[in-house]
Amino acid sequence: MATTIDVYSSELVLTDEERVMLRNMLEIALRETRVEVHRTHSPDFRALVQHQEGVIRGLLAKMSPPPA
């Protein structure tokens, strides 16, 4: 089964394998941002990383299967 994502009025069709890989990559990136937030001492950089974390969480939420 393929997943279709509308990107700027174009469709991005992902195979199941591609969707799983993309989700795994986003989950890794999310873990890395959490570590980075705790390690940084710069308020500006911390805010940037927290914003990135929010974007990643949003993408993961959009990739979740619809409720049954």
C-alpha positions as CSV (number, residue, x, y, z in Angstrom):
1,M,0.0,0.0,0.0
2,A,1.4,3.4,-0.9
3,T,1.1,6.6,1.1
4,T,0.3,9.8,-0.9
5,I,1.4,13.2,0.5
6,D,0.4,16.5,-1.2
7,V,3.6,18.6,-1.4
8,Y,3.1,22.1,-2.8
9,S,0.2,20.9,-5.0
10,S,2.2,17.9,-6.1
11,E,1.8,14.4,-4.8
12,L,4.6,12.4,-3.1
13,V,3.8,8.7,-3.2
14,L,5.7,6.6,-0.7
15,T,5.8,2.8,-0.6
16,D,5.3,1.1,2.7
17,E,9.1,0.6,3.0
18,E,9.8,4.3,2.2
19,R,7.2,5.4,4.7
20,V,8.7,3.2,7.4
21,M,12.2,4.4,6.6
22,L,11.1,8.1,6.7
23,R,9.3,7.6,10.0
24,N,12.4,5.9,11.5
25,M,14.6,8.8,10.3
26,L,12.2,11.3,11.8
27,E,12.2,9.4,15.1
28,I,16.0,9.4,15.2
29,A,16.1,13.1,14.4
30,L,13.6,13.7,17.3
31,R,15.8,11.9,19.7
32,E,18.8,13.9,18.6
33,T,17.0,17.2,19.1
34,R,16.0,16.2,22.6
35,V,19.7,15.6,23.4
36,E,20.7,18.8,21.8
37,V,18.2,20.9,23.8
38,H,19.7,19.6,27.0
39,R,23.3,20.1,25.9
40,T,23.1,23.7,24.6
41,H,23.7,26.8,26.6
42,S,22.7,29.3,24.0
43,P,19.1,30.4,24.4
44,D,18.8,31.3,20.7
45,F,20.1,27.9,19.5
46,R,17.9,26.1,22.1
47,A,14.9,27.9,20.7
48,L,15.9,26.9,17.2
49,V,16.3,23.2,18.2
50,Q,13.0,23.3,20.1
51,H,11.3,24.7,17.0
52,Q,12.8,21.9,14.9
53,E,11.5,19.4,17.5
54,G,8.0,20.8,17.1
55,V,8.2,20.5,13.3
56,I,9.4,16.9,13.5
57,R,6.6,16.0,16.0
58,G,4.1,17.5,13.6
59,L,5.4,15.5,10.7
60,L,5.3,12.3,12.8
61,A,1.7,13.1,13.8
62,K,0.7,13.6,10.1
63,M,2.3,10.2,9.3
64,S,0.3,8.4,11.9
65,P,-2.4,6.1,10.6
66,P,-5.9,7.6,10.9
67,P,-7.9,6.5,14.0
68,A,-10.1,3.4,13.4
